[in-house]
């Protein structure tokens, strides 16, 4: 019977895949809500990498960084959703191409 062992490389590959999916969502989608969700996916991929390095190096520094990243993600979600709601009230749509004329 063979037992598969997950190494740090497996977790880092998963983290890279999640980060690339989030980056693709930010670059290709034009909906603000989808873009915010993609940014959250990218932050979670970074959290996975931090926890992986922390676990395999037997120190707690990566897990402490995850707490800070989670705080930033919560603030980003709150501010981003507030902006999205405000823009939806004004323009009745969340397509990012409608807001290009707002540049100064």
Buried (B, 14 or more C-beta within 10 A) or exposed (E): EEEEEEEEEEBBEBBEEBBEBBBEBBEEBEBBEBBBBBBBBBBBBBBBBBBBBBBBEEEEEBBEBBEEBEEEBEEBBEEBEEEBEEBEEEEEEBEBEEBEEEEE
